[in-house]
Amino acid sequence: MMDPIEILRHLPHRYPMLLVDRVLEVEKRKRIVALKNVTMNEHFFVGHFPHYPVMPGVLIIEALAQTAAILTFITLETLPDENTLSYFAGIDRARFKRPVMPGDQLRLEAELTRELRGIGKYDVRALVDGNIVAEAELMCAYRTIEPKGP
């Protein structure tokens, strides 16, 4: 289990882009299960949609990618810093089954299916109350980046 403080050590994301609240299970090199509590206070509900608040599908996929990134850093036994990132290399077969609304708790699951030369392939799915709301295949690249600035 991983609390919010530990999640901050394993992800470079911060508010408003941090979309993982808690990690329930981790099997290094295999799988991870995390949670995202969706509240009415989320910044995106202001415009998506004011009369019928729905979590944007792209942010559900982002939450799944962040969950996969935590698994990546745990598997590699490293932590992100200003010179390392895990970012999208591909999204395939994304499907959305039902809207995610304020009050829902997303269960985020990612399974590492393949890793080669710093690129991991993951089967991911998001569930609410045991029902799949989104699923996809993600490819995430772990890379060292050149520092920017003076």
C-alpha positions in Angstrom: 0.0 0.0 0.0 1.2 3.5 -0.8 -0.1 6.7 0.8 -0.3 10.1 -1.0 3.1 11.2 0.3 4.8 8.1 -1.2 2.9 8.6 -4.4 4.4 12.1 -4.7 7.9 10.4 -4.5 7.0 8.1 -7.4 5.4 10.6 -9.7 6.5 14.0 -11.0 2.9 15.1 -11.4 1.4 17.7 -9.0 -2.0 19.4 -8.6 -4.0 19.8 -10.8 -2.5 16.9 -12.8 -1.9 14.4 -10.1 -4.7 11.8 -10.6 -3.7 9.0 -8.2 -4.8 9.2 -4.6 -3.7 5.9 -3.2 -2.0 2.7 -4.3 -3.6 -0.5 -2.9 -1.4 -3.3 -4.4 1.9 -3.5 -6.3 3.6 -6.6 -7.7 6.9 -5.4 -9.1 7.3 -6.2 -12.8 3.6 -7.4 -13.0 0.7 -5.2 -11.8 -0.6 -2.3 -9.7 -4.0 -1.3 -8.3 -4.6 2.3 -7.3 -7.5 4.6 -6.5 -8.7 8.0 -7.7 -11.5 9.6 -5.7 -13.5 11.8 -8.1 -15.0 14.8 -6.2 -17.2 17.8 -7.3 -14.2 20.0 -6.5 -12.2 18.7 -9.5 -11.1 21.6 -11.7 -12.3 20.0 -15.0 -15.9 19.9 -13.8 -16.2 23.7 -14.2 -16.4 23.3 -18.0 -17.0 19.6 -18.6 -20.0 19.9 -18.2 -21.5 22.5 -15.8 -25.0 21.0 -16.1 -23.9 17.3 -16.1 -20.4 16.9 -14.7 -18.5 14.1 -16.4 -14.8 13.3 -15.9 -13.1 13.6 -19.3 -12.1 10.3 -20.8 -8.6 11.6 -21.6 -8.1 12.2 -17.8 -9.2 8.7 -17.0 -6.5 7.5 -19.4 -4.1 9.9 -17.8 -4.9 8.5 -14.4 -4.2 5.0 -15.7 -1.0 6.1 -17.3 0.1 7.6 -14.0 -0.7 4.3 -12.3 1.5 2.5 -14.9 4.3 5.1 -14.3 4.3 4.3 -10.6 4.7 0.6 -11.5 7.5 1.5 -13.9 9.5 3.4 -11.3 9.0 0.7 -8.7 10.0 -2.0 -11.2 13.2 0.0 -12.2 13.9 0.7 -8.5 14.3 4.4 -9.2 12.4 7.6 -8.6 11.6 10.4 -11.0 13.7 13.5 -10.9 14.2 16.6 -13.2 16.1 14.4 -15.6 13.8 11.3 -15.9 10.2 10.9 -17.2 7.8 8.2 -18.0 5.5 9.4 -20.8 3.0 8.1 -23.4 4.4 6.3 -26.4 1.1 4.9 -27.6 -2.6 4.4 -26.7 -4.5 1.5 -28.4 -7.9 0.1 -28.1 -9.2 2.7 -25.7 -12.9 2.2 -24.9 -15.2 4.0 -22.5 -18.1 2.1 -21.1 -19.9 4.7 -19.0 -19.4 8.2 -17.6 -17.5 8.9 -14.5 -19.2 11.4 -12.2 -18.5 13.2 -8.9 -18.7 10.8 -6.0 -17.3 7.9 -8.0 -14.1 6.1 -6.9 -12.0 4.9 -9.8 -10.2 1.7 -9.2 -7.1 1.9 -11.6 -5.5 -1.3 -12.7 -2.4 -1.7 -14.8 -0.7 -4.9 -15.8 2.8 -4.9 -17.4 2.6 -7.1 -20.4 5.9 -6.4 -22.1 9.0 -4.3 -21.5 11.8 -3.7 -24.0 14.5 -1.0 -24.1 12.7 1.4 -21.7 9.2 1.1 -23.3 6.6 -0.8 -21.3 3.3 -2.0 -22.6 0.4 -2.2 -20.2 -3.2 -3.5 -20.2 -5.1 -1.0 -18.2 -8.7 -0.6 -16.9 -10.6 1.7 -14.7 -13.6 0.4 -12.7 -16.3 2.0 -10.6 -18.2 -0.3 -8.2 -16.7 -3.3 -9.9 -17.9 -2.2 -13.4 -15.4 -1.4 -16.1 -15.7 2.3 -17.2 -12.6 2.5 -19.4 -9.9 0.2 -20.7 -7.0 0.5 -23.1 -3.5 -0.7 -24.0 -0.8 1.9 -23.2 2.8 2.1 -24.1 4.9 4.3 -21.8 8.5 5.2 -22.4 11.0 5.8 -19.6 13.5 8.3 -20.7 16.4 10.5 -19.4 15.9 14.0 -20.6 18.3 16.9 -21.1 17.8 19.6 -18.6 16.4 22.9 -20.0 17.3 26.4 -19.0 20.4 28.5 -18.4 
